[in-house]
Amino acid sequence: MQFVFPIASGVYKGRHIRVTKYVKTAAGLSIKVEHNVPNVAGKQHQWVQTVSSNGGFSVICNMKTRVDPFGVGGAVNTVSLPAVPGICKADDLLPFYWTAADLASGAGPGLSDSPQVPTPAAGRTWTQFVTALTEVTGKNVLTLAAIAWGYERRVDGSVHMYPIRKPRPDEMAAYFKALRFMYPNFIYS
């Protein structure tokens, strides 16, 4: 199973991001995304991911949409963001999915994630992601291509996968709003 999402314009037109794995797990999903964008001197390619949900860290952090990773506890959520005080923490002071240490230890150039949530006591817990490949030049973060994906966990414990697709305009607006709010020292387009 592969889903290909082309870069629509600019110097990378004709290149793409490609979902190479998208499977249901016992409590969520597992996804792997790759790209075929060449490295260019003076620029970096970084993944950015936002998550929206009616449960979990979205409730605890009081943010329907937030840049991932951001939450409470664990080895990842250890850095306080100046723009977002409180108990919720990020993995570093940058808006990217992988930290510099992650990349140095072999993470990337693709993105892999395996989100999961416990069975809700009532109703359903939905979780929706926007995952984007970006080009970074200094503090400028240009979104090249993005996908929307997600799932819901139902009261019977089952997992319902959402189809992978191009994000809607309102989802991209929430993506940019979360980035600008949480990491205001960058310029996003």
C-alpha positions in Angstrom: 0.0 0.0 0.0 1.5 3.4 -1.0 -0.1 6.8 -1.2 1.8 9.5 -3.1 1.2 13.2 -2.5 3.0 15.4 -5.0 4.7 18.7 -4.4 2.5 21.0 -6.4 4.8 24.0 -7.2 8.3 25.5 -6.8 11.7 24.0 -7.4 10.6 20.6 -6.1 7.5 20.3 -8.3 7.3 16.7 -9.4 8.8 15.4 -6.2 6.6 13.9 -3.5 5.9 12.4 -0.1 4.9 8.8 0.0 3.1 6.8 2.7 4.7 3.4 2.8 3.0 2.0 5.9 -0.4 2.7 7.3 -1.8 0.0 9.5 -4.2 -0.4 12.4 -2.7 -1.6 15.7 -4.5 -2.8 18.8 -5.0 0.7 20.2 -4.2 3.1 17.3 -2.2 3.2 14.1 1.3 2.9 12.7 2.4 5.1 9.8 5.6 5.6 7.9 6.1 8.5 5.4 9.1 9.0 3.1 10.1 11.7 0.5 12.2 12.0 -2.6 13.3 15.6 -2.2 17.0 16.1 -2.7 19.1 17.9 -0.2 20.1 21.4 -1.1 23.0 23.4 0.5 21.9 25.8 3.1 18.5 24.2 3.5 17.1 21.4 5.7 14.1 19.2 5.1 12.1 18.6 8.3 8.8 17.0 9.2 6.2 19.0 11.1 3.2 17.3 12.6 0.1 18.7 14.3 -2.4 16.7 16.2 -6.1 17.5 17.0 -8.1 15.4 19.3 -11.1 15.3 21.7 -9.0 13.5 24.3 -5.6 12.9 25.8 -3.0 15.7 25.7 -5.4 17.9 23.7 -7.6 18.0 26.8 -4.8 18.1 29.4 -3.0 20.8 27.6 -6.2 22.7 26.7 -5.2 22.8 23.0 -7.5 21.2 20.4 -4.7 21.4 17.9 -1.0 21.3 19.0 2.4 20.7 17.4 3.5 17.1 18.0 5.3 16.1 20.2 3.7 18.1 23.1 2.3 16.7 26.3 2.9 15.6 29.8 5.4 13.1 31.2 7.6 10.6 29.5 11.1 10.9 28.1 10.0 13.2 25.3 7.9 16.0 27.0 10.7 17.7 29.0 11.1 21.3 27.5 8.9 24.2 28.5 7.9 26.4 25.6 8.1 30.2 26.4 4.9 30.8 24.4 3.0 28.0 26.2 3.6 27.9 29.9 2.1 25.2 32.1 2.4 21.5 32.7 2.6 20.4 29.1 6.1 20.3 27.5 7.7 19.8 24.1 10.8 17.8 23.1 12.9 20.9 22.3 12.5 24.5 21.3 12.0 23.8 17.6 8.7 23.0 15.8 10.0 19.9 14.1 9.0 16.3 14.7 12.6 15.0 15.0 15.0 16.7 17.3 18.7 17.3 16.3 19.6 14.4 18.6 17.0 12.2 16.9 18.5 12.9 13.5 22.1 12.5 14.7 21.1 9.0 16.1 19.6 7.9 12.8 16.0 9.0 12.8 14.7 10.3 9.5 14.8 11.2 6.7 11.3 9.7 6.8 8.7 10.0 9.5 7.3 7.1 11.5 4.7 7.3 14.2 2.6 4.9 16.2 0.0 6.8 18.1 -2.5 5.1 20.4 -5.1 5.9 23.0 -6.8 3.8 25.7 -10.4 2.6 25.2 -12.7 5.5 26.2 -15.2 5.0 29.0 -18.0 6.3 26.8 -18.3 7.5 23.2 -15.2 7.7 21.1 -11.8 9.4 21.1 -10.9 10.8 17.7 -7.4 11.9 16.8 -6.5 13.7 13.5 -3.0 14.5 12.3 -1.6 16.8 9.7 1.9 15.7 8.7 4.0 17.9 6.4 7.4 17.9 4.8 9.0 21.3 5.1 12.0 23.1 3.8 13.8 25.1 6.5 16.1 28.0 5.7 17.1 29.8 8.9 13.9 30.7 10.6 11.7 30.3 7.5 9.7 27.1 7.3 8.1 26.4 3.9 5.5 23.6 3.8 6.1 21.5 0.7 3.5 18.8 0.9 1.1 17.6 3.6 -1.2 14.7 4.4 -4.1 14.3 6.9 -4.7 11.0 8.6 -6.0 9.7 11.9 -8.3 7.3 13.7 -10.9 6.9 16.4 -10.9 4.6 19.3 -14.4 3.4 20.2 -16.0 2.4 23.5 -15.9 -1.3 22.5 -12.1 -1.0 22.1 -12.1 -1.1 18.3 -10.0 1.2 16.2 -11.4 2.9 13.1 -8.8 4.3 10.6 -9.5 7.5 8.7 -8.4 7.5 5.1 -5.1 9.3 4.2 -5.9 12.4 2.2 -4.8 15.9 1.3 -5.6 18.2 4.3 -8.7 20.5 4.0 -8.1 24.3 4.1 -9.5 24.5 7.7 -7.0 21.8 8.8 -4.1 23.6 7.2 -5.3 26.8 8.9 -5.3 25.0 12.3 -1.8 23.6 11.5 -0.4 27.1 10.8 -2.2 28.6 13.8 -0.7 26.0 16.2 2.8 26.5 14.7 2.6 30.3 15.0 1.2 30.1 18.5 3.6 27.6 20.0 6.8 28.5 18.0 6.4 32.2 17.2 10.1 32.8 16.4 9.7 31.1 13.0 8.0 32.3 9.8 5.7 29.7 8.2 4.3 29.5 4.7 
